[in-house]
Amino acid sequence: MSCSALCSICLESRAFPEQLLFFAACACRTPSCRHYPPRKIFVDLIISEADRHATAPAEVVNLQKQKFDNARMLAELREVKDALESEQRRVRALEEERDRTKIECIWMKQERDRTREEHDQRTKERDELLRELREADEKLAAMQIDNREMQRVAIGSKAQRRGLNRDVMQDCDELGAHERVRMEDIKALQEKNLELFRELMEQTLKIKSLSEPDAAVQSAQVQHQSARVVRRGGAGDLRERFYIAAAEGHRVEAGRRAEAGHRVTETREVPRTRTELRAQDGLSGGVFPPTVDSFPLTENPASSSISFSDQTMEAILYSLRNHE
């Protein structure tokens, strides 16, 4: 503000001395205020009360006009500021939209490239399928030609196939007849074998019943020999005589079976030494002293035989009864 505008404050009776000093100093520096003497601190304001009351309304009107102008300018400035801020927001939104559009463009370009690659790949696959289709058509045409030839050959070979089928059926019938005859023969042989086995069991039981008295005689002989050995004072002769008596018992039993007409089903060589006797009887659970000296025995091939226990014979007879 100029000094002329501010001096209206000094005209009021409520003006402070500091304000007067300020405006006096301002008047000294301002060239437009020529009515003030230069470099004068104190201003001699001699204004009548009537002049001051006469100029006050005009000054108040001017101040109010300036106040209204300032308020209008402030409102305009606020409107301009709001418009500027809205424009800035719109610009920022446009920039964000531009960035999104750029990103979408990049994505669309990538999608376009992928679509082109897929299109090229599908084109290659289509070409490959077309090539395979042409090859298949060529093969189908060749197979149709071959099929016609094969049909002509098949029509000619149907009669041969029928003849072969008749021959095969005749062979099957003949084989079935031979098989039935063979099964009947096998059944007859099984029945005959069962009869022979029954006769064998009966002969075995008969031989066992005949050999029981001989076993008692042999037991008495062994006791007599053992008594003689005890009287002599030695045990080695007793063992030898025991083995000899056992061998003699086997020979006697085999001779009786041969006389009864029994066929020997298994042959064993007669042991000739005490070691062989121990090995033979050891299979059936016998226990002998560990001596290896040998003694001669009389050879008799008919002395080999197979002996059955009572439990074995009973089991065989029980199985025969169940089979019948």
C-alpha positions as CSV (number, residue, x, y, z in Angstrom):
1,M,0.0,0.0,0.0
2,S,1.0,3.6,-0.6
3,C,1.4,6.1,2.2
4,S,-1.7,7.9,1.1
5,A,-3.8,4.8,1.7
6,L,-2.1,4.2,5.1
7,C,-2.3,7.7,6.3
8,S,-6.1,7.3,6.8
9,I,-5.2,5.2,9.8
10,C,-3.2,8.1,11.2
11,L,-6.2,10.5,10.9
12,E,-8.1,8.5,13.5
13,S,-7.9,9.5,17.1
14,R,-6.9,5.9,18.1
15,A,-3.7,5.9,16.1
16,F,-0.6,4.8,18.1
17,P,2.6,6.7,18.1
18,E,4.5,3.8,16.7
19,Q,2.3,3.9,13.6
20,L,3.0,7.6,13.2
21,L,6.7,7.0,13.4
22,F,6.4,4.2,10.7
23,F,4.5,6.3,8.3
24,A,6.7,9.3,8.9
25,A,9.8,7.2,8.0
26,C,7.9,5.8,5.0
27,A,7.0,9.4,3.8
28,C,10.6,10.4,4.0
29,R,11.6,7.5,1.6
30,T,8.6,7.7,-0.8
31,P,9.0,10.4,-3.6
32,S,5.2,10.6,-4.1
33,C,4.7,12.1,-0.7
34,R,6.1,15.6,-1.4
35,H,4.2,17.4,1.3
36,Y,6.5,15.7,3.9
37,P,9.9,17.2,4.5
38,P,12.8,14.8,3.8
39,R,14.5,12.9,6.7
40,K,12.0,14.1,9.2
41,I,11.0,11.5,11.8
42,F,8.0,13.3,13.3
43,V,5.2,14.4,11.0
44,D,3.2,17.4,12.0
45,L,-0.3,16.4,11.3
46,I,-2.5,19.4,11.7
47,I,-5.8,18.4,10.4
48,S,-9.0,19.6,11.6
49,E,-11.7,17.4,12.9
50,A,-14.1,18.4,10.1
51,D,-11.7,17.4,7.3
52,R,-11.1,14.1,8.9
53,H,-14.8,13.4,9.2
54,A,-15.3,14.5,5.6
55,T,-12.8,12.2,4.0
56,A,-13.5,9.1,6.2
57,P,-16.6,7.8,4.4
58,A,-14.8,7.8,1.0
59,E,-11.9,6.0,2.5
60,V,-14.2,3.4,4.1
61,V,-16.0,2.8,0.7
62,N,-12.7,2.4,-1.0
63,L,-11.5,-0.1,1.6
64,Q,-14.8,-2.0,1.3
65,K,-14.4,-2.1,-2.4
66,Q,-10.9,-3.3,-2.1
67,K,-12.1,-5.9,0.4
68,F,-14.8,-7.1,-1.9
69,D,-12.3,-7.2,-4.8
70,N,-9.9,-9.1,-2.7
71,A,-12.6,-11.6,-1.7
72,R,-13.7,-12.0,-5.3
73,M,-10.0,-12.5,-6.4
74,L,-9.5,-15.0,-3.5
75,A,-12.6,-16.9,-4.6
76,E,-11.4,-16.8,-8.2
77,L,-8.0,-18.0,-7.1
78,R,-9.6,-20.9,-5.1
79,E,-11.7,-21.8,-8.2
80,V,-8.6,-21.7,-10.3
81,K,-6.7,-23.8,-7.8
82,D,-9.6,-26.4,-7.6
83,A,-9.7,-26.5,-11.4
84,L,-5.9,-26.9,-11.5
85,E,-6.0,-29.7,-9.0
86,S,-8.9,-31.4,-10.8
87,E,-6.9,-31.0,-14.1
88,Q,-3.8,-32.5,-12.4
89,R,-5.9,-35.4,-11.1
90,R,-7.3,-35.9,-14.6
91,V,-3.8,-35.8,-16.1
92,R,-2.6,-38.3,-13.5
93,A,-5.6,-40.6,-14.3
94,L,-4.8,-40.2,-18.0
95,E,-1.1,-41.1,-17.4
96,E,-2.2,-44.2,-15.4
97,E,-4.6,-45.1,-18.1
98,R,-1.7,-44.6,-20.6
99,D,0.6,-46.9,-18.6
100,R,-2.2,-49.5,-18.4
101,T,-2.7,-49.2,-22.1
102,K,1.0,-49.7,-22.7
103,I,1.1,-52.8,-20.5
104,E,-2.0,-54.1,-22.3
105,C,-0.4,-53.4,-25.6
106,I,2.7,-55.4,-24.5
107,W,0.5,-58.3,-23.4
108,M,-1.5,-58.2,-26.6
109,K,1.8,-58.3,-28.6
110,Q,3.0,-61.3,-26.6
111,E,-0.4,-63.0,-27.1
112,R,-0.2,-62.2,-30.8
113,D,3.3,-63.8,-30.9
114,R,2.0,-66.9,-29.1
115,T,-1.0,-67.1,-31.4
116,R,1.3,-66.9,-34.4
117,E,3.5,-69.7,-33.0
118,E,0.5,-71.8,-32.3
119,H,-0.8,-71.1,-35.8
120,D,2.5,-72.2,-37.3
121,Q,2.6,-75.3,-35.1
122,R,-0.9,-76.2,-36.1
123,T,-0.1,-75.6,-39.7
124,K,2.9,-78.0,-39.4
125,E,0.7,-80.6,-37.7
126,R,-1.9,-80.2,-40.4
127,D,0.6,-80.7,-43.1
128,E,2.0,-83.8,-41.3
129,L,-1.5,-85.2,-40.9
130,L,-2.3,-84.5,-44.6
131,R,0.9,-86.4,-45.6
132,E,0.0,-89.3,-43.3
133,L,-3.5,-89.3,-44.7
134,R,-2.2,-89.5,-48.3
135,E,0.1,-92.4,-47.3
136,A,-2.8,-94.1,-45.5
137,D,-5.0,-93.7,-48.6
138,E,-2.2,-95.2,-50.7
139,K,-1.8,-98.1,-48.3
140,L,-5.6,-98.6,-48.2
141,A,-5.8,-98.8,-52.0
142,A,-2.9,-101.4,-52.0
143,M,-4.7,-103.4,-49.3
144,Q,-7.9,-103.3,-51.2
145,I,-6.1,-104.7,-54.2
146,D,-4.5,-107.4,-52.1
147,N,-7.9,-108.1,-50.4
148,R,-9.5,-108.8,-53.7
149,E,-6.7,-111.3,-54.5
150,M,-7.0,-112.9,-51.1
151,Q,-10.7,-113.2,-51.5
152,R,-10.3,-115.0,-54.8
153,V,-7.7,-117.3,-53.1
154,A,-10.0,-117.8,-50.1
155,I,-12.9,-118.8,-52.3
156,G,-10.7,-121.4,-53.9
157,S,-9.4,-122.7,-50.6
158,K,-12.8,-123.1,-48.9
159,A,-13.3,-126.6,-50.3
160,Q,-9.8,-127.6,-49.1
161,R,-10.6,-126.2,-45.7
162,R,-13.8,-128.2,-45.5
163,G,-12.0,-131.4,-46.4
164,L,-9.3,-130.7,-43.8
165,N,-12.0,-130.1,-41.2
166,R,-13.6,-133.5,-42.1
167,D,-10.2,-135.2,-41.8
168,V,-9.6,-133.5,-38.5
169,M,-13.0,-134.6,-37.1
170,Q,-12.4,-138.1,-38.2
171,D,-9.0,-138.2,-36.6
172,C,-10.5,-136.8,-33.4
173,D,-13.1,-139.5,-33.4
174,E,-10.5,-142.2,-33.9
175,L,-8.3,-140.7,-31.1
176,G,-11.4,-140.6,-28.8
177,A,-12.1,-144.3,-29.5
178,H,-8.5,-145.2,-28.9
179,E,-8.5,-143.2,-25.7
180,R,-11.6,-144.9,-24.4
181,V,-10.1,-148.3,-25.2
182,R,-6.9,-147.3,-23.4
183,M,-8.8,-146.0,-20.4
184,E,-10.6,-149.4,-20.2
185,D,-7.3,-151.2,-20.4
186,I,-5.9,-149.0,-17.7
187,K,-8.9,-149.6,-15.5
188,A,-8.5,-153.4,-16.0
189,L,-4.8,-153.2,-15.2
190,Q,-5.5,-151.2,-12.0
191,E,-8.1,-153.8,-10.9
192,K,-5.6,-156.6,-11.7
193,N,-2.8,-154.7,-9.8
194,L,-5.2,-154.4,-6.8
195,E,-5.9,-158.1,-6.8
196,L,-2.2,-158.9,-7.1
197,F,-1.4,-156.5,-4.2
198,R,-4.1,-158.1,-2.1
199,E,-2.6,-161.5,-2.8
200,L,0.8,-160.1,-1.9
201,M,-0.5,-158.8,1.4
202,E,-2.1,-162.2,2.2
203,Q,1.1,-164.0,1.4
204,T,3.1,-161.6,3.5
205,L,0.8,-162.1,6.5
206,K,1.0,-165.9,5.9
207,I,4.8,-165.7,5.8
208,K,4.9,-163.6,9.0
209,S,2.6,-166.1,10.8
210,L,4.9,-168.9,9.7
211,S,8.1,-167.1,10.8
212,E,7.0,-166.4,14.4
213,P,7.9,-169.9,15.7
214,D,11.3,-169.6,13.9
215,A,11.9,-166.3,15.7
216,A,11.3,-168.0,19.1
217,V,13.8,-170.8,18.1
218,Q,16.4,-168.2,17.0
219,S,15.9,-166.3,20.3
220,A,16.6,-169.5,22.2
221,Q,19.7,-170.1,20.1
222,V,20.9,-166.6,20.8
223,Q,20.4,-167.0,24.5
224,H,22.3,-170.3,24.4
225,Q,25.2,-168.7,22.5
226,S,25.3,-165.8,24.9
227,A,25.4,-168.2,27.8
228,R,28.3,-170.0,26.2
229,V,30.1,-166.7,25.6
230,V,29.6,-165.7,29.2
231,R,31.0,-169.0,30.3
232,R,34.0,-168.4,28.1
233,G,34.5,-164.9,29.6
234,G,34.4,-162.7,26.4
235,A,32.0,-160.4,24.7
236,G,33.5,-160.1,21.1
237,D,32.4,-163.7,20.2
238,L,28.9,-162.8,21.4
239,R,28.5,-159.9,19.0
240,E,29.8,-162.0,16.1
241,R,27.4,-164.8,16.9
242,F,24.6,-162.3,17.2
243,Y,25.3,-160.9,13.7
244,I,25.7,-164.5,12.3
245,A,22.4,-165.6,13.9
246,A,20.6,-162.5,12.4
247,A,22.0,-163.3,8.9
248,E,21.0,-167.0,9.3
249,G,17.5,-165.8,10.2
250,H,17.2,-163.7,7.1
251,R,18.4,-166.7,4.9
252,V,15.9,-169.1,6.5
253,E,13.0,-166.6,6.1
254,A,13.9,-166.0,2.4
255,G,14.1,-169.7,1.7
256,R,10.6,-170.2,3.1
257,R,9.3,-167.4,1.0
258,A,10.8,-169.0,-2.1
259,E,9.3,-172.3,-1.2
260,A,5.8,-170.7,-0.9
261,G,6.1,-169.2,-4.4
262,H,6.5,-165.6,-3.2
263,R,8.1,-163.3,-5.7
264,V,10.9,-161.2,-4.3
265,T,10.1,-157.5,-5.2
266,E,13.5,-156.1,-4.1
267,T,16.9,-157.7,-3.9
268,R,19.7,-156.7,-1.6
269,E,23.2,-158.1,-1.4
270,V,24.0,-160.0,1.8
271,P,26.4,-158.1,4.0
272,R,29.7,-159.9,4.3
273,T,31.4,-157.9,7.1
274,R,30.4,-156.5,10.5
275,T,30.8,-153.0,9.1
276,E,28.3,-153.7,6.3
277,L,25.9,-155.2,8.8
278,R,26.1,-152.1,11.0
279,A,25.5,-149.9,7.9
280,Q,22.5,-152.0,6.9
281,D,20.9,-152.2,10.3
282,G,21.7,-148.5,11.0
283,L,19.1,-147.5,8.4
284,S,16.4,-149.1,10.5
285,G,17.6,-147.6,13.8
286,G,20.0,-150.3,15.0
287,V,23.0,-149.4,17.2
288,F,26.3,-151.4,17.0
289,P,29.7,-151.0,18.7
290,P,32.4,-149.2,16.6
291,T,34.4,-152.2,15.5
292,V,35.6,-152.7,11.9
293,D,37.0,-156.3,11.9
294,S,35.4,-158.6,9.3
295,F,34.4,-162.2,9.2
296,P,33.2,-164.4,6.2
297,L,29.6,-165.3,5.6
298,T,28.0,-167.9,3.3
299,E,26.7,-166.4,0.1
300,N,23.0,-167.1,-0.5
301,P,21.3,-164.7,-3.0
302,A,17.9,-166.0,-2.0
303,S,18.4,-164.6,1.5
304,S,17.5,-161.0,0.5
305,S,14.0,-160.0,1.4
306,I,11.7,-157.2,2.6
307,S,10.1,-157.4,6.1
308,F,7.1,-155.5,7.2
309,S,6.1,-154.6,10.7
310,D,2.7,-155.3,12.2
311,Q,1.6,-151.6,12.1
312,T,2.6,-151.4,8.4
313,M,0.6,-154.5,7.5
314,E,-2.5,-153.2,9.4
315,A,-2.3,-149.9,7.6
316,I,-2.0,-151.7,4.2
317,L,-5.0,-153.9,4.9
318,Y,-7.0,-150.8,6.1
319,S,-6.3,-149.0,2.9
320,L,-7.4,-152.0,0.8
321,R,-10.7,-152.3,2.7
322,N,-11.4,-148.6,2.2
323,H,-10.5,-148.9,-1.5
324,E,-13.0,-151.8,-1.9
